[in-house]
Amino acid sequence: MFVWKKEFELGIPSIDEQHKSLLDIGNRISNLLLAHEDGDDNYEDIFNVIEELKTYTIYHFDTEEELFVKYDYPGYESHKKEHDNFIEYVESVDF
């Protein structure tokens, strides 16, 4: 279970809300997996939430990167590389 903590806040409302949404999606995946029992036919539900996580992660990273450029963030290149590596990994996961 992922729990939002005040210490996670960056003070950028749009990014903080997106981070909360990512935790929510993670919790939905966790709940589906924890509730799964042998013989359950919830593969499609699990797949759909994981696909939602992939899509939302890319959207979130795009939003962050736009802000990095807009505010001339000094760590842009290295942080973007982390994003690119993670997206590459997430897109390689096949269900």
Secondary structure as GFF3:
##gff-version 3
##sequence-region A 1 95
A	DSSP	three_ten_helix	6	8	.	.	.	ID=ss1
A	DSSP	alpha_helix	13	35	.	.	.	ID=ss2
A	DSSP	alpha_helix	43	70	.	.	.	ID=ss3
A	DSSP	alpha_helix	76	92	.	.	.	ID=ss4
###
